[in-house]
């Protein structure tokens, strides 16, 4: 019996939400599973991932095979790096405290990177909205100026014709 770490789809049509689960490889996608490790919401920017690192690491060490998407998620969250470090501990390359220190350093750097990406995304989104608003304001101002320019010659023509009529009335 082969064990997989995979996504289990939930959510409505065109609004996916996934559970990250450990399941028997022959069980259906949304069927029976062994353990729920976390959640994944791809609709948020950036995608929201909540995962129990220790349990995911345990299942990886027990031989569970992640699917391609789950492998990327585990890599992003540092579980695969943690597995790599724990293998180094098993080979006596360094102690467990050193491994956790390396992981904490990596995790801190990674959190900073994610925060920078999030801030850059927010800034880009704000600038894009601002550009759209200024462009629409320019279009409205151009239309108003064109209407005013079109109305001004007509008003001038009316005042000129009104002046000529008044001069004709005084003469007659």
Buried (B, 14 or more C-beta within 10 A) or exposed (E): EEBBBBBBEEEEEEEBBBBBBBBBEEBEEEEEBBBBBBBBBBEEEEEEBEBBBEBBBBBBEEEBBBEEBBBEBBEBBBBBBBBEBBEBBEEEEEEEEEBBEBBEEBBEEBEEEEEEEEEEEEEEEEEEEEEEEEEEEEEEEEEEEEEEEEEEEEEEEEEEEEEEEEEEEEEE
